[in-house]
Amino acid sequence: MSVATAYAVHAARAHHQSTEDLMSSINPAPSVLLTEPERSQFITGMSEGVRGLLEPLEKRVEERVDAILDSQAHLEVVVTAATERRKRAEGVLREVQSVMAQVPAYRNKLVQIKKEMASINKRTARLSTKAEQLRGMRERMREQARRESERLEARVVTTTPIMAHGNRSSTTQIESP
């Protein structure tokens, strides 16, 4: 069976024609001899018939090919966009991994700072307590010095002078501290 016959059979099936009818029109009975003009006309007619049968099929195939190409172009755009998003996500992931790799070092620094802050806080509390004690001690010492001063002033006893025969004598007692 030739290629033209195969296409014709396929087209006939598509148009529900009988294969025998088609074959009889393609291969005439051997007893019938055609003249050259009839043969040429027969071949031209068959060619136009086959072309008429195949043109709708060709249009459908072209439409499907166009649809597939459009779909493929759309898929290329989608794949390109997805690839770009993946590359950006990988970049962000690398940045996050880099930061996460630094977390233990920063955590250790924070723990160290926390210990130093606790130590400073403890020393500040001790110094504050010591300063309060020193203020209290200073106040007590001032109070003691004021009392001592008052006591010394109170110890100085002055007596009034006694005059006898023109002699002036006075008795003043000063106690030394």
Accessible surface in RSA format (square Angstrom, percent):
REM  Atomic radii and reference values for relative SASA: ProtOr
REM  Chains: A
REM  Algorithm: Lee & Richards
REM  Probe-radius: 1.40
REM  Slices: 20
REM RES _ NUM      All-atoms   Total-Side   Main-Chain    Non-polar    All polar
REM                ABS   REL    ABS   REL    ABS   REL    ABS   REL    ABS   REL
RES MET A   1   168.05  87.0  77.50  51.3  90.55 215.6  81.88  69.6  86.18 114.2
RES SER A   2    65.16  55.1  50.09  66.9  15.06  34.7  53.85 114.7  11.30  15.8
RES VAL A   3   106.28  69.9 101.08  91.5   5.21  12.5 103.66  90.1   2.62   7.1
RES ALA A   4    60.10  55.3  54.72  84.4   5.37  12.2  57.64  81.2   2.46   6.5
RES THR A   5    10.09   7.2   9.95  10.1   0.14   0.3   1.49   2.0   8.60  13.0
RES ALA A   6    47.27  43.5  41.38  63.9   5.89  13.4  43.24  60.9   4.03  10.7
RES TYR A   7   110.00  51.4 109.76  62.4   0.24   0.6  64.62  48.6  45.37  55.9
RES ALA A   8     0.01   0.0   0.01   0.0   0.00   0.0   0.01   0.0   0.00   0.0
RES VAL A   9    10.15   6.7  10.13   9.2   0.02   0.1  10.15   8.8   0.00   0.0
RES HIS A  10    94.10  51.4  92.69  64.4   1.41   3.6  63.67  65.6  30.44  35.4
RES ALA A  11     3.83   3.5   1.01   1.6   2.83   6.4   3.83   5.4   0.00   0.0
RES ALA A  12     0.02   0.0   0.02   0.0   0.00   0.0   0.02   0.0   0.00   0.0
RES ARG A  13   157.16  66.0 143.54  73.2  13.62  32.4  50.61  69.2 106.55  64.6
RES ALA A  14    57.63  53.0  26.63  41.1  31.00  70.5  39.49  55.6  18.13  48.0
RES HIS A  15    92.49  50.5  72.99  50.7  19.50  49.9  54.05  55.7  38.43  44.7
RES HIS A  16   169.16  92.5 136.26  94.7  32.90  84.2  98.15 101.2  71.01  82.6
RES GLN A  17    86.20  48.2  72.34  52.9  13.87  33.0  27.15  57.8  59.05  44.8
RES SER A  18    46.97  39.7  32.14  42.9  14.83  34.2  38.56  82.1   8.41  11.8
RES THR A  19    45.00  32.0  42.04  42.6   2.96   7.1  28.62  38.4  16.38  24.8
RES GLU A  20   130.48  74.9 124.27  94.0   6.21  14.8  65.83 127.3  64.65  52.8
RES ASP A  21    96.31  67.5  89.65  89.2   6.65  15.7  27.79  65.4  68.52  68.3
RES LEU A  22    18.32  10.2  15.01  10.7   3.31   8.3  18.08  12.7   0.24   0.6
RES MET A  23    53.53  27.7  52.56  34.8   0.97   2.3  52.73  44.8   0.80   1.1
RES SER A  24    71.72  60.6  56.74  75.7  14.98  34.5  47.42 101.0  24.31  34.1
RES SER A  25    46.62  39.4  37.24  49.7   9.38  21.6  42.94  91.4   3.68   5.2
RES ILE A  26    30.78  17.5  23.83  17.8   6.95  16.7  23.87  17.2   6.91  18.8
RES ASN A  27    88.72  61.2  78.11  75.5  10.61  25.5  26.53  63.9  62.19  60.1
RES PRO A  28    55.86  40.7  41.66  38.0  14.21  51.6  44.47  36.7  11.39  70.8
RES ALA A  29    54.78  50.4  41.97  64.8  12.81  29.1  47.46  66.8   7.32  19.4
RES PRO A  30   128.50  93.7 103.94  94.8  24.56  89.3 115.70  95.5  12.81  79.6
RES SER A  31   102.32  86.5  67.04  89.5  35.27  81.3  59.40 126.5  42.92  60.1
RES VAL A  32    81.42  53.6  69.58  63.0  11.84  28.5  73.78  64.1   7.64  20.7
RES LEU A  33   158.06  88.0 133.97  95.8  24.09  60.6 134.71  94.6  23.35  62.8
RES LEU A  34    67.19  37.4  40.82  29.2  26.37  66.3  41.78  29.3  25.41  68.4
RES THR A  35    77.77  55.3  70.57  71.5   7.20  17.2  74.06  99.5   3.71   5.6
RES GLU A  36   125.78  72.2 118.53  89.7   7.25  17.3  61.54 119.0  64.24  52.4
RES PRO A  37    98.70  71.9  87.67  79.9  11.03  40.1  95.00  78.4   3.69  23.0
RES GLU A  38    82.77  47.5  79.18  59.9   3.58   8.5  28.40  54.9  54.37  44.4
RES ARG A  39   130.30  54.7 130.30  66.4   0.00   0.0  15.41  21.1 114.89  69.6
RES SER A  40    60.45  51.1  55.02  73.4   5.43  12.5  25.82  55.0  34.63  48.5
RES GLN A  41   135.04  75.5 126.85  92.7   8.20  19.5  44.21  94.1  90.83  68.9
RES PHE A  42    63.09  31.6  54.16  33.5   8.93  23.2  62.22  37.7   0.87   2.5
RES ILE A  43    97.92  55.7  96.87  72.2   1.05   2.5  97.80  70.4   0.12   0.3
RES THR A  44    70.95  50.5  67.44  68.4   3.51   8.4  49.59  66.6  21.36  32.3
RES GLY A  45    40.64  50.1   0.00   N/A  40.64  50.1  31.24  85.7   9.40  21.1
RES MET A  46    41.02  21.2  39.04  25.8   1.97   4.7  23.14  19.7  17.88  23.7
RES SER A  47    61.52  52.0  51.28  68.4  10.24  23.6  36.12  76.9  25.40  35.6
RES GLU A  48    94.07  54.0  86.30  65.3   7.77  18.5  21.60  41.8  72.48  59.2
RES GLY A  49    36.70  45.3   0.00   N/A  36.70  45.3  34.68  95.2   2.02   4.5
RES VAL A  50    24.16  15.9  23.62  21.4   0.55   1.3  23.62  20.5   0.55   1.5
RES ARG A  51   135.91  57.1 132.18  67.4   3.72   8.9  50.35  68.8  85.56  51.9
RES GLY A  52    41.69  51.4   0.00   N/A  41.69  51.4  29.87  82.0  11.83  26.5
RES LEU A  53    34.02  18.9  27.54  19.7   6.47  16.3  27.56  19.4   6.46  17.4
RES LEU A  54    39.15  21.8  38.53  27.6   0.62   1.6  38.58  27.1   0.57   1.5
RES GLU A  55    77.78  44.7  77.20  58.4   0.58   1.4  16.93  32.7  60.85  49.7
RES PRO A  56    56.97  41.5  52.47  47.8   4.50  16.4  56.22  46.4   0.75   4.7
RES LEU A  57    52.69  29.3  52.14  37.3   0.55   1.4  52.14  36.6   0.55   1.5
RES GLU A  58    95.70  54.9  90.49  68.5   5.21  12.4  33.28  64.4  62.42  51.0
RES LYS A  59   130.60  63.7 129.42  79.4   1.19   2.8  75.27  67.7  55.34  58.9
RES ARG A  60   131.18  55.1 130.27  66.4   0.91   2.2  58.68  80.2  72.49  43.9
RES VAL A  61    76.37  50.3  75.52  68.4   0.85   2.0  76.37  66.4   0.00   0.0
RES GLU A  62    93.83  53.9  91.79  69.4   2.04   4.9  34.44  66.6  59.39  48.5
RES GLU A  63   116.00  66.6 109.19  82.6   6.81  16.2  44.59  86.3  71.41  58.3
RES ARG A  64   170.86  71.7 167.72  85.5   3.14   7.5  52.40  71.6 118.46  71.8
RES VAL A  65    68.96  45.4  68.46  62.0   0.50   1.2  68.96  59.9   0.00   0.0
RES ASP A  66    80.43  56.3  79.42  79.0   1.01   2.4  22.38  52.7  58.05  57.9
RES ALA A  67    58.75  54.0  48.78  75.3   9.97  22.7  54.71  77.1   4.04  10.7
RES ILE A  68   106.36  60.5 103.96  77.4   2.40   5.8 105.90  76.3   0.46   1.2
RES LEU A  69    96.91  54.0  92.24  66.0   4.67  11.8  92.55  65.0   4.36  11.7
RES ASP A  70   101.26  70.9  94.73  94.3   6.52  15.4  28.98  68.2  72.27  72.1
RES SER A  71    58.18  49.2  50.98  68.0   7.20  16.6  30.42  64.8  27.76  38.9
RES GLN A  72    90.22  50.5  88.83  64.9   1.39   3.3  25.54  54.4  64.68  49.1
RES ALA A  73    52.88  48.6  49.35  76.2   3.53   8.0  51.66  72.7   1.22   3.2
RES HIS A  74   115.22  63.0 109.73  76.3   5.50  14.1  74.80  77.1  40.43  47.0
RES LEU A  75   100.13  55.8 100.06  71.6   0.07   0.2 100.13  70.3   0.00   0.0
RES GLU A  76   101.23  58.1  96.96  73.4   4.26  10.2  40.54  78.4  60.69  49.5
RES VAL A  77   101.24  66.6  97.31  88.1   3.92   9.5 100.41  87.2   0.83   2.2
RES VAL A  78    65.75  43.3  63.23  57.2   2.53   6.1  65.68  57.1   0.08   0.2
RES VAL A  79    90.95  59.8  90.15  81.6   0.79   1.9  90.93  79.0   0.02   0.1
RES THR A  80    73.27  52.1  69.84  70.8   3.42   8.2  49.72  66.8  23.55  35.6
RES ALA A  81    37.32  34.3  33.56  51.8   3.75   8.5  36.49  51.4   0.83   2.2
RES ALA A  82    40.80  37.5  35.87  55.4   4.93  11.2  36.93  52.0   3.86  10.2
RES THR A  83    42.92  30.5  40.92  41.5   2.01   4.8  27.12  36.4  15.80  23.9
RES GLU A  84    88.59  50.9  86.89  65.7   1.70   4.0  28.28  54.7  60.31  49.2
RES ARG A  85   131.58  55.2 127.74  65.1   3.84   9.1  54.91  75.0  76.67  46.5
RES ARG A  86   125.47  52.7 119.52  60.9   5.94  14.2  63.18  86.3  62.29  37.8
RES LYS A  87   124.33  60.7 117.67  72.2   6.66  15.9  65.27  58.7  59.06  62.9
RES ARG A  88   148.02  62.2 139.34  71.0   8.68  20.7  78.41 107.2  69.61  42.2
RES ALA A  89    59.31  54.5  48.66  75.1  10.65  24.2  55.55  78.2   3.76  10.0
RES GLU A  90    66.26  38.0  64.92  49.1   1.34   3.2  25.06  48.5  41.20  33.6
RES GLY A  91    19.23  23.7   0.00   N/A  19.23  23.7  18.01  49.4   1.22   2.7
RES VAL A  92    87.87  57.8  87.31  79.0   0.55   1.3  87.31  75.9   0.55   1.5
RES LEU A  93    94.81  52.8  92.52  66.2   2.29   5.7  94.74  66.5   0.07   0.2
RES ARG A  94   148.11  62.2 142.66  72.7   5.45  13.0  67.21  91.9  80.90  49.0
RES GLU A  95   117.20  67.3 112.71  85.3   4.49  10.7  43.09  83.3  74.11  60.5
RES VAL A  96    74.79  49.2  72.81  65.9   1.97   4.8  74.76  65.0   0.02   0.1
RES GLN A  97   102.41  57.3  95.97  70.1   6.44  15.3  36.92  78.6  65.49  49.7
RES SER A  98    60.19  50.9  50.27  67.1   9.92  22.9  31.61  67.3  28.57  40.0
RES VAL A  99    89.78  59.1  89.39  80.9   0.39   0.9  89.39  77.7   0.39   1.1
RES MET A 100   115.09  59.6 107.30  71.0   7.79  18.5  85.33  72.5  29.76  39.4
RES ALA A 101    77.47  71.2  47.62  73.5  29.85  67.9  59.35  83.6  18.13  48.0
RES GLN A 102    86.14  48.2  83.50  61.0   2.64   6.3  24.63  52.4  61.51  46.7
RES VAL A 103    66.42  43.7  65.03  58.9   1.39   3.3  66.04  57.4   0.39   1.0
RES PRO A 104    76.36  55.7  73.24  66.8   3.12  11.4  76.35  63.0   0.01   0.1
RES ALA A 105    54.73  50.3  46.76  72.2   7.97  18.1  52.29  73.6   2.44   6.5
RES TYR A 106   121.21  56.6 121.03  68.9   0.19   0.5  78.11  58.7  43.10  53.1
RES ARG A 107   146.62  61.6 144.24  73.5   2.38   5.7  48.92  66.9  97.70  59.2
RES ASN A 108    93.63  64.6  87.90  84.9   5.72  13.8  26.13  62.9  67.50  65.2
RES LYS A 109   122.56  59.8 118.43  72.7   4.13   9.8  76.26  68.6  46.30  49.3
RES LEU A 110   117.00  65.2 113.51  81.2   3.49   8.8 113.77  79.9   3.23   8.7
RES VAL A 111    54.14  35.6  52.99  48.0   1.15   2.8  53.99  46.9   0.15   0.4
RES GLN A 112    95.39  53.3  95.31  69.7   0.08   0.2  32.10  68.3  63.29  48.0
RES ILE A 113    93.06  53.0  93.06  69.3   0.00   0.0  93.06  67.0   0.00   0.0
RES LYS A 114   153.70  75.0 148.76  91.3   4.94  11.8  95.73  86.2  57.97  61.7
RES LYS A 115   129.08  63.0 120.42  73.9   8.66  20.6  74.74  67.3  54.33  57.9
RES GLU A 116    90.74  52.1  87.65  66.3   3.09   7.4  30.11  58.2  60.63  49.5
RES MET A 117   115.15  59.6 113.31  75.0   1.85   4.4  91.18  77.5  23.97  31.8
RES ALA A 118    58.33  53.6  48.00  74.1  10.33  23.5  55.13  77.6   3.20   8.5
RES SER A 119    51.26  43.3  44.97  60.0   6.29  14.5  29.75  63.4  21.50  30.1
RES ILE A 120    81.08  46.1  80.99  60.3   0.09   0.2  81.02  58.3   0.07   0.2
RES ASN A 121   103.01  71.0  99.08  95.7   3.93   9.5  16.85  40.6  86.15  83.3
RES LYS A 122   133.57  65.2 127.29  78.1   6.29  15.0  76.05  68.5  57.52  61.3
RES ARG A 123   121.07  50.8 120.71  61.5   0.37   0.9  39.39  53.8  81.68  49.5
RES THR A 124    75.87  54.0  74.23  75.3   1.63   3.9  60.62  81.4  15.25  23.1
RES ALA A 125    56.66  52.1  48.06  74.2   8.61  19.6  55.55  78.2   1.11   3.0
RES ARG A 126   141.69  59.5 134.20  68.4   7.50  17.8  70.96  97.0  70.73  42.9
RES LEU A 127   124.57  69.4 121.41  86.9   3.15   7.9 121.72  85.5   2.84   7.6
RES SER A 128    66.60  56.3  57.57  76.8   9.02  20.8  25.33  53.9  41.27  57.8
RES THR A 129    76.62  54.5  71.19  72.2   5.43  12.9  51.02  68.5  25.60  38.7
RES LYS A 130   117.96  57.5 116.85  71.7   1.11   2.6  62.17  56.0  55.79  59.4
RES ALA A 131    35.11  32.3  31.22  48.2   3.88   8.8  34.07  48.0   1.04   2.8
RES GLU A 132   106.81  61.3 104.02  78.7   2.80   6.7  46.75  90.4  60.06  49.0
RES GLN A 133   103.84  58.1  95.79  70.0   8.06  19.2  40.10  85.4  63.74  48.3
RES LEU A 134    95.80  53.4  92.26  66.0   3.54   8.9  92.75  65.1   3.05   8.2
RES ARG A 135   115.76  48.6 114.76  58.5   1.00   2.4  43.63  59.6  72.13  43.7
RES GLY A 136    23.96  29.6   0.00   N/A  23.96  29.6  23.22  63.7   0.75   1.7
RES MET A 137    91.52  47.4  91.52  60.6   0.00   0.0  64.76  55.1  26.76  35.5
RES ARG A 138   118.75  49.9 116.51  59.4   2.24   5.3  42.58  58.2  76.17  46.2
RES GLU A 139    93.33  53.6  90.65  68.6   2.67   6.4  40.88  79.1  52.44  42.8
RES ARG A 140   147.62  62.0 143.92  73.4   3.70   8.8  74.27 101.5  73.35  44.5
RES MET A 141   117.94  61.1 113.89  75.4   4.05   9.6  97.92  83.2  20.02  26.5
RES ARG A 142   139.60  58.6 132.78  67.7   6.82  16.2  53.53  73.2  86.07  52.2
RES GLU A 143    63.64  36.5  61.36  46.4   2.28   5.4  27.62  53.4  36.02  29.4
RES GLN A 144   115.64  64.7 114.94  84.0   0.70   1.7  29.10  62.0  86.53  65.6
RES ALA A 145    60.84  55.9  50.29  77.6  10.55  24.0  56.73  79.9   4.11  10.9
RES ARG A 146   115.88  48.7 109.38  55.8   6.50  15.5  67.64  92.4  48.24  29.2
RES ARG A 147   133.11  55.9 129.34  65.9   3.77   9.0  52.96  72.4  80.15  48.6
RES GLU A 148    64.54  37.1  62.52  47.3   2.02   4.8  34.50  66.7  30.04  24.5
RES SER A 149    51.51  43.5  47.04  62.8   4.47  10.3  26.07  55.5  25.44  35.6
RES GLU A 150    89.07  51.1  84.20  63.7   4.87  11.6  39.15  75.7  49.92  40.8
RES ARG A 151    96.48  40.5  90.63  46.2   5.85  13.9  62.48  85.4  33.99  20.6
RES LEU A 152    55.78  31.1  54.71  39.1   1.07   2.7  54.90  38.6   0.88   2.4
RES GLU A 153   126.28  72.5 108.82  82.3  17.46  41.6  45.44  87.9  80.84  66.0
RES ALA A 154    79.85  73.4  48.74  75.2  31.12  70.8  60.77  85.6  19.08  50.6
RES ARG A 155    78.54  33.0  72.38  36.9   6.16  14.7  19.29  26.4  59.25  35.9
RES VAL A 156    68.85  45.3  54.78  49.6  14.07  33.9  54.78  47.6  14.07  38.2
RES VAL A 157    70.15  46.2  67.34  61.0   2.81   6.8  70.15  61.0   0.00   0.0
RES THR A 158   106.36  75.6  82.80  83.9  23.56  56.2  51.26  68.9  55.10  83.3
RES THR A 159    63.99  45.5  46.77  47.4  17.22  41.0  52.91  71.1  11.08  16.8
RES THR A 160   114.90  81.7 106.90 108.4   8.00  19.1  77.42 104.0  37.49  56.7
RES PRO A 161    67.54  49.2  49.73  45.3  17.80  64.7  49.77  41.1  17.77 110.4
RES ILE A 162   122.11  69.5 116.67  86.9   5.44  13.1 120.52  86.8   1.60   4.3
RES MET A 163   133.94  69.4 104.61  69.2  29.33  69.8  79.20  67.3  54.74  72.5
RES ALA A 164    51.78  47.6  45.19  69.7   6.59  15.0  51.28  72.2   0.51   1.3
RES HIS A 165   183.53 100.3 142.13  98.8  41.40 105.9 106.57 109.8  76.96  89.6
RES GLY A 166    74.75  92.2   0.00   N/A  74.75  92.2  38.11 104.6  36.64  82.1
RES ASN A 167   104.68  72.2 101.35  97.9   3.33   8.0  19.93  48.0  84.75  81.9
RES ARG A 168   181.17  76.1 151.63  77.3  29.54  70.3  39.44  53.9 141.73  85.9
RES SER A 169    72.60  61.3  65.59  87.5   7.01  16.1  45.32  96.5  27.28  38.2
RES SER A 170    70.67  59.7  40.03  53.4  30.64  70.6  14.94  31.8  55.73  78.1
RES THR A 171    84.98  60.4  84.04  85.2   0.94   2.2  62.90  84.5  22.08  33.4
RES THR A 172    70.77  50.3  43.05  43.6  27.73  66.1  27.88  37.4  42.89  64.8
RES GLN A 173   117.75  65.8 114.18  83.4   3.57   8.5  29.64  63.1  88.10  66.8
RES ILE A 174   123.07  70.0  93.18  69.4  29.90  72.1  93.18  67.1  29.90  81.1
RES GLU A 175    95.25  54.7  86.03  65.1   9.22  22.0  32.19  62.3  63.06  51.5
RES SER A 176    88.80  75.0  71.19  95.0  17.62  40.6  38.80  82.6  50.00  70.0
RES PRO A 177   125.80  91.7  68.49  62.4  57.31 208.3  89.34  73.8  36.46 226.6
END  Absolute sums over single chains surface
CHAIN  1 A    15560.1      13936.7       1623.4       9432.2       6127.9
END  Absolute sums over all chains
TOTAL         15560.1      13936.7       1623.4       9432.2       6127.9
